[in-house]
Amino acid sequence: MPVYQRSCAEFFGTFWLVFGGCGSAVLAAAIPDIGIGLLGVSLAFGLTVLTMAYAIGHISGCHLNPAVTLGLWAGKRFEARDVPAYIIAQVLGATAAAAALYAIVSGGPAEITGLASNGFAARSPGGYAMMSGFAIELLLTFFFLFVILGATDGRAPSGFAPIAIGLCLTLIHLISIPVTNTSVNPARSTGPALIEQVILGSGGGMSQLWLFWVAPVAGALIAGLVYRWFSKPPAYPPNPAPTGQPGPR
């Protein structure tokens, strides 16, 4: 399938991830009496990936994340020539979703304070420092890519990869929302931060955006290399049969 069609699928898929995940945080997390809270937001992010994996996985692979695209490239699962088109489509999809979310939230009764952007130190939900944010984003993206590479391996049970990947992303959010508001996805971080900067005039998200590119991409690249090492067939021949027993015929 041509890369422009696959990139369009990535645009819509990333739009769905950011609109569904960040939308749940902004619109539904803290509604009095019926707010979905941290657990609900975590589940919303996982469900966006799970549902979109079944919708466009057969078209684009359903990366929805520059770190995933680069991790799959490092793991020899994706062609380098298609990486730029995928990343551009993902960032544009995330930005369009954040803009759509702003348009909806602006019609509500409360003042808009943010669009669920990521941050550390004063912008961390739990007040965690930069090094804590960097460490958790790198570590969790590493394991996210490790699960993706394993679940989509040709030797893995077929048909279950979206479930494993969606549940993994849910778990990641349950762990790290208090630390960075959870990224593990540079596009997801860029869209809300950019719209906050351009429309709301809040530059905090953009000033800290570098961490949410560097840490997830580093974790993804390491995961791609490590999984390649795990899945590489042994270079040595099979052990010979014990003395006195016939070898293979």
Contacts in CASP RR format, 6 or more apart in sequence:
PFRMAT RR
TARGET T0000
AUTHOR 0000-0000-0000
METHOD contacts of the structure
MODEL  1
MPVYQRSCAEFFGTFWLVFGGCGSAVLAAAIPDIGIGLLGVSLAFGLTVL
TMAYAIGHISGCHLNPAVTLGLWAGKRFEARDVPAYIIAQVLGATAAAAA
LYAIVSGGPAEITGLASNGFAARSPGGYAMMSGFAIELLLTFFFLFVILG
ATDGRAPSGFAPIAIGLCLTLIHLISIPVTNTSVNPARSTGPALIEQVIL
GSGGGMSQLWLFWVAPVAGALIAGLVYRWFSKPPAYPPNPAPTGQPGPR
1 59 0 8 1.000
3 81 0 8 1.000
3 82 0 8 1.000
3 85 0 8 1.000
4 85 0 8 1.000
5 59 0 8 1.000
6 59 0 8 1.000
6 60 0 8 1.000
6 61 0 8 1.000
6 82 0 8 1.000
6 85 0 8 1.000
6 86 0 8 1.000
7 60 0 8 1.000
7 85 0 8 1.000
7 86 0 8 1.000
7 88 0 8 1.000
7 89 0 8 1.000
8 89 0 8 1.000
9 56 0 8 1.000
9 57 0 8 1.000
9 59 0 8 1.000
9 60 0 8 1.000
9 62 0 8 1.000
10 56 0 8 1.000
10 60 0 8 1.000
10 62 0 8 1.000
10 63 0 8 1.000
10 64 0 8 1.000
10 86 0 8 1.000
10 89 0 8 1.000
10 90 0 8 1.000
11 89 0 8 1.000
11 90 0 8 1.000
11 92 0 8 1.000
11 93 0 8 1.000
11 96 0 8 1.000
12 56 0 8 1.000
12 93 0 8 1.000
13 52 0 8 1.000
13 55 0 8 1.000
13 56 0 8 1.000
13 62 0 8 1.000
13 64 0 8 1.000
13 93 0 8 1.000
14 64 0 8 1.000
14 65 0 8 1.000
14 89 0 8 1.000
14 90 0 8 1.000
14 91 0 8 1.000
14 93 0 8 1.000
14 94 0 8 1.000
14 97 0 8 1.000
14 187 0 8 1.000
14 188 0 8 1.000
15 93 0 8 1.000
15 94 0 8 1.000
15 96 0 8 1.000
15 97 0 8 1.000
15 100 0 8 1.000
16 48 0 8 1.000
16 51 0 8 1.000
16 52 0 8 1.000
16 97 0 8 1.000
17 45 0 8 1.000
17 48 0 8 1.000
17 49 0 8 1.000
17 52 0 8 1.000
17 64 0 8 1.000
17 65 0 8 1.000
17 94 0 8 1.000
17 97 0 8 1.000
17 185 0 8 1.000
17 188 0 8 1.000
18 93 0 8 1.000
18 94 0 8 1.000
18 97 0 8 1.000
18 98 0 8 1.000
18 101 0 8 1.000
18 187 0 8 1.000
18 188 0 8 1.000
18 191 0 8 1.000
18 192 0 8 1.000
19 97 0 8 1.000
19 100 0 8 1.000
19 101 0 8 1.000
20 44 0 8 1.000
20 45 0 8 1.000
20 48 0 8 1.000
20 97 0 8 1.000
21 41 0 8 1.000
21 44 0 8 1.000
21 45 0 8 1.000
21 48 0 8 1.000
21 116 0 8 1.000
22 97 0 8 1.000
22 98 0 8 1.000
22 101 0 8 1.000
22 115 0 8 1.000
22 116 0 8 1.000
22 188 0 8 1.000
22 192 0 8 1.000
23 44 0 8 1.000
23 101 0 8 1.000
23 116 0 8 1.000
24 36 0 8 1.000
24 40 0 8 1.000
24 41 0 8 1.000
24 44 0 8 1.000
24 45 0 8 1.000
25 41 0 8 1.000
25 44 0 8 1.000
25 116 0 8 1.000
25 181 0 8 1.000
26 101 0 8 1.000
26 105 0 8 1.000
26 114 0 8 1.000
26 115 0 8 1.000
26 116 0 8 1.000
27 101 0 8 1.000
27 104 0 8 1.000
27 105 0 8 1.000
28 35 0 8 1.000
28 36 0 8 1.000
28 40 0 8 1.000
28 41 0 8 1.000
29 35 0 8 1.000
29 36 0 8 1.000
29 37 0 8 1.000
29 38 0 8 1.000
29 40 0 8 1.000
29 41 0 8 1.000
30 37 0 8 1.000
36 43 0 8 1.000
36 44 0 8 1.000
38 173 0 8 1.000
38 174 0 8 1.000
38 177 0 8 1.000
38 178 0 8 1.000
39 174 0 8 1.000
41 173 0 8 1.000
41 177 0 8 1.000
42 170 0 8 1.000
42 171 0 8 1.000
42 173 0 8 1.000
42 174 0 8 1.000
42 177 0 8 1.000
43 170 0 8 1.000
45 169 0 8 1.000
45 170 0 8 1.000
45 173 0 8 1.000
45 182 0 8 1.000
46 166 0 8 1.000
46 167 0 8 1.000
46 169 0 8 1.000
46 170 0 8 1.000
46 173 0 8 1.000
47 166 0 8 1.000
47 170 0 8 1.000
49 62 0 8 1.000
49 64 0 8 1.000
49 162 0 8 1.000
49 165 0 8 1.000
49 166 0 8 1.000
49 169 0 8 1.000
50 162 0 8 1.000
50 163 0 8 1.000
50 165 0 8 1.000
50 166 0 8 1.000
50 167 0 8 1.000
52 62 0 8 1.000
52 64 0 8 1.000
53 61 0 8 1.000
53 62 0 8 1.000
53 161 0 8 1.000
53 162 0 8 1.000
53 165 0 8 1.000
53 166 0 8 1.000
54 162 0 8 1.000
55 62 0 8 1.000
56 62 0 8 1.000
57 162 0 8 1.000
60 86 0 8 1.000
62 162 0 8 1.000
63 69 0 8 1.000
63 72 0 8 1.000
63 86 0 8 1.000
63 90 0 8 1.000
64 90 0 8 1.000
64 185 0 8 1.000
64 187 0 8 1.000
65 90 0 8 1.000
65 184 0 8 1.000
65 185 0 8 1.000
65 186 0 8 1.000
65 187 0 8 1.000
65 188 0 8 1.000
65 216 0 8 1.000
66 86 0 8 1.000
66 87 0 8 1.000
66 90 0 8 1.000
66 91 0 8 1.000
66 185 0 8 1.000
66 186 0 8 1.000
66 187 0 8 1.000
66 213 0 8 1.000
66 216 0 8 1.000
66 217 0 8 1.000
67 141 0 8 1.000
67 144 0 8 1.000
67 145 0 8 1.000
67 184 0 8 1.000
67 185 0 8 1.000
67 186 0 8 1.000
67 216 0 8 1.000
67 217 0 8 1.000
67 219 0 8 1.000
67 220 0 8 1.000
68 144 0 8 1.000
68 145 0 8 1.000
68 148 0 8 1.000
68 185 0 8 1.000
68 220 0 8 1.000
69 78 0 8 1.000
69 83 0 8 1.000
69 86 0 8 1.000
69 87 0 8 1.000
69 90 0 8 1.000
70 83 0 8 1.000
70 217 0 8 1.000
70 220 0 8 1.000
70 221 0 8 1.000
71 77 0 8 1.000
71 78 0 8 1.000
71 145 0 8 1.000
71 220 0 8 1.000
71 221 0 8 1.000
71 223 0 8 1.000
71 224 0 8 1.000
72 78 0 8 1.000
72 145 0 8 1.000
72 148 0 8 1.000
72 149 0 8 1.000
72 224 0 8 1.000
73 79 0 8 1.000
73 80 0 8 1.000
73 83 0 8 1.000
74 220 0 8 1.000
74 221 0 8 1.000
74 223 0 8 1.000
74 224 0 8 1.000
74 225 0 8 1.000
74 228 0 8 1.000
75 149 0 8 1.000
75 224 0 8 1.000
75 225 0 8 1.000
75 227 0 8 1.000
75 228 0 8 1.000
76 228 0 8 1.000
77 149 0 8 1.000
77 152 0 8 1.000
87 187 0 8 1.000
90 187 0 8 1.000
91 186 0 8 1.000
91 187 0 8 1.000
91 190 0 8 1.000
91 191 0 8 1.000
93 187 0 8 1.000
93 191 0 8 1.000
94 187 0 8 1.000
94 188 0 8 1.000
94 190 0 8 1.000
94 191 0 8 1.000
94 192 0 8 1.000
95 190 0 8 1.000
95 191 0 8 1.000
95 194 0 8 1.000
95 195 0 8 1.000
97 191 0 8 1.000
98 115 0 8 1.000
98 191 0 8 1.000
98 192 0 8 1.000
98 194 0 8 1.000
98 195 0 8 1.000
98 196 0 8 1.000
99 195 0 8 1.000
99 199 0 8 1.000
101 115 0 8 1.000
101 192 0 8 1.000
101 195 0 8 1.000
102 112 0 8 1.000
102 115 0 8 1.000
102 195 0 8 1.000
102 199 0 8 1.000
102 200 0 8 1.000
105 112 0 8 1.000
105 115 0 8 1.000
106 112 0 8 1.000
112 200 0 8 1.000
114 192 0 8 1.000
114 196 0 8 1.000
114 200 0 8 1.000
114 202 0 8 1.000
115 192 0 8 1.000
115 195 0 8 1.000
115 196 0 8 1.000
115 200 0 8 1.000
116 181 0 8 1.000
116 192 0 8 1.000
117 123 0 8 1.000
117 181 0 8 1.000
117 189 0 8 1.000
117 192 0 8 1.000
117 193 0 8 1.000
117 196 0 8 1.000
117 204 0 8 1.000
117 205 0 8 1.000
118 180 0 8 1.000
118 181 0 8 1.000
118 182 0 8 1.000
118 183 0 8 1.000
118 188 0 8 1.000
118 189 0 8 1.000
118 192 0 8 1.000
118 193 0 8 1.000
118 205 0 8 1.000
118 208 0 8 1.000
118 212 0 8 1.000
119 133 0 8 1.000
119 180 0 8 1.000
119 181 0 8 1.000
119 204 0 8 1.000
119 205 0 8 1.000
119 208 0 8 1.000
119 211 0 8 1.000
119 212 0 8 1.000
120 127 0 8 1.000
120 128 0 8 1.000
120 129 0 8 1.000
120 130 0 8 1.000
120 132 0 8 1.000
120 133 0 8 1.000
120 134 0 8 1.000
120 179 0 8 1.000
120 180 0 8 1.000
120 208 0 8 1.000
120 211 0 8 1.000
121 127 0 8 1.000
121 128 0 8 1.000
121 129 0 8 1.000
121 130 0 8 1.000
123 204 0 8 1.000
123 205 0 8 1.000
123 208 0 8 1.000
124 132 0 8 1.000
124 133 0 8 1.000
124 178 0 8 1.000
124 179 0 8 1.000
124 180 0 8 1.000
124 181 0 8 1.000
125 177 0 8 1.000
125 178 0 8 1.000
125 179 0 8 1.000
125 181 0 8 1.000
126 178 0 8 1.000
126 179 0 8 1.000
128 136 0 8 1.000
128 178 0 8 1.000
128 179 0 8 1.000
128 180 0 8 1.000
130 211 0 8 1.000
132 179 0 8 1.000
133 179 0 8 1.000
133 180 0 8 1.000
133 211 0 8 1.000
133 215 0 8 1.000
134 211 0 8 1.000
134 214 0 8 1.000
134 215 0 8 1.000
135 215 0 8 1.000
136 175 0 8 1.000
136 176 0 8 1.000
136 179 0 8 1.000
136 180 0 8 1.000
137 176 0 8 1.000
137 180 0 8 1.000
137 183 0 8 1.000
137 184 0 8 1.000
137 211 0 8 1.000
137 212 0 8 1.000
137 215 0 8 1.000
137 216 0 8 1.000
138 215 0 8 1.000
138 216 0 8 1.000
138 218 0 8 1.000
138 219 0 8 1.000
138 222 0 8 1.000
139 219 0 8 1.000
140 172 0 8 1.000
140 175 0 8 1.000
140 176 0 8 1.000
140 182 0 8 1.000
140 184 0 8 1.000
141 184 0 8 1.000
141 215 0 8 1.000
141 216 0 8 1.000
141 217 0 8 1.000
141 218 0 8 1.000
141 219 0 8 1.000
141 220 0 8 1.000
141 223 0 8 1.000
142 219 0 8 1.000
142 220 0 8 1.000
142 222 0 8 1.000
142 223 0 8 1.000
142 226 0 8 1.000
143 168 0 8 1.000
143 172 0 8 1.000
143 223 0 8 1.000
144 168 0 8 1.000
144 169 0 8 1.000
144 172 0 8 1.000
144 184 0 8 1.000
144 220 0 8 1.000
144 223 0 8 1.000
145 219 0 8 1.000
145 220 0 8 1.000
145 223 0 8 1.000
145 224 0 8 1.000
145 227 0 8 1.000
146 223 0 8 1.000
146 224 0 8 1.000
146 226 0 8 1.000
146 227 0 8 1.000
147 164 0 8 1.000
147 165 0 8 1.000
147 168 0 8 1.000
148 161 0 8 1.000
148 165 0 8 1.000
148 168 0 8 1.000
149 223 0 8 1.000
149 224 0 8 1.000
149 227 0 8 1.000
149 231 0 8 1.000
150 156 0 8 1.000
150 227 0 8 1.000
151 160 0 8 1.000
151 161 0 8 1.000
151 164 0 8 1.000
151 165 0 8 1.000
152 161 0 8 1.000
153 231 0 8 1.000
169 184 0 8 1.000
172 182 0 8 1.000
172 184 0 8 1.000
173 182 0 8 1.000
176 182 0 8 1.000
176 184 0 8 1.000
180 212 0 8 1.000
183 189 0 8 1.000
183 212 0 8 1.000
183 216 0 8 1.000
184 216 0 8 1.000
185 216 0 8 1.000
186 212 0 8 1.000
186 213 0 8 1.000
186 216 0 8 1.000
186 217 0 8 1.000
189 209 0 8 1.000
189 212 0 8 1.000
189 213 0 8 1.000
190 209 0 8 1.000
190 212 0 8 1.000
190 213 0 8 1.000
193 203 0 8 1.000
193 204 0 8 1.000
193 205 0 8 1.000
193 206 0 8 1.000
193 208 0 8 1.000
193 209 0 8 1.000
194 206 0 8 1.000
196 202 0 8 1.000
196 203 0 8 1.000
196 204 0 8 1.000
196 205 0 8 1.000
196 206 0 8 1.000
197 203 0 8 1.000
197 204 0 8 1.000
197 205 0 8 1.000
197 206 0 8 1.000
240 247 0 8 1.000
241 247 0 8 1.000
241 248 0 8 1.000
END
